Amino acid sequence: MKRIEIMGVAICDLDNSETVSEVKKLLRQQQKIPDVVYTPNTEIVMMCQKDDSLKSIINGGSLILPDGVGLVIGSKIRKKPLRERVTGFDISVALLQIAKENRYKVFLLGGAPGVANLAAENIRIKYGDIICGYQHGYFKGYHSGHSNSAEEQSIIERINRLKPDILFVGFGSPRQEKWINHFLNQLNVRLIIGNGGTIDVLSGQVKRAPLFFQRLGLEWLYRLMMDPKRIRRQILLPLFLVEILLGPDDMVKTLEN
């Protein structure tokens, strides 16, 4: 699989249909350690420039998807074009359909109290009885600075007891990536995806950007319009593009497996 390395983060060069085929392959495998799908955007790639451990974690993923139009634009500027944006939300929805077709079970982990159960109810209406459990993300755990939490260990034991095939982890970055990596060897699942606010959207509590914004790659602008406080995070997009324009020749390069 060809990857385009952008500022040290090796992004898989797949289109959406190819990504769906790849996750199907991963789910058919019987691995001792779960496969992991990470979904970095420009903000996360910029985080990686100051956090080598985060970069290493993401690069260790089974699939690393370009969930950010800035990554596609940056790759094209440097003549190493990613074919298209592949969002964590779209692949998560594809995973729900795959679960329906193959009788896989899904566990939802993340969101505020009450959100994951709403998402579970909505999923059951559309995809049938594929949700085997859910848990909000507001518990004492590694992601919130509480190591060796009895509450967290109980949640992990419950996940393993329910034996989901697919685990959604929506803590936001970089907490979800670091949590997944920390507990990877303890989780008895086939596939884990770190998918940010996907559970919030599936619950109906957060609206995804209208199709007009999605098709133009301007979901970031829609989110900023809805929540101007995001400006501190969104400022990383122009900073990323400046780096791409002014950085060394090997800042973006093609990797062949």
ABEGO torsion letter per residue (X at the ends): XBBBBBGGBBBBBBBAAAAAAAAAAAAABBBABBBBBBBBBAAAAAAAAABAAAAAAAAABABBBBBBAAAAAAAAAAGBBBABBBBAAAAAAAAAAAAAAAGBBBBBBEEBBGAAAAAAAAAAAAAEBABAEBBBABBBBAAAGBBGBAAAAAAAAAAAAAGBABBBBBAEOAAAAAAAAAAAAABBBABBBBAEAAAAAAAGABBBBBAAAAAAGAAAAAAAAABAAAAAAAAAAAAAAAAAAABBAAABBBBBX
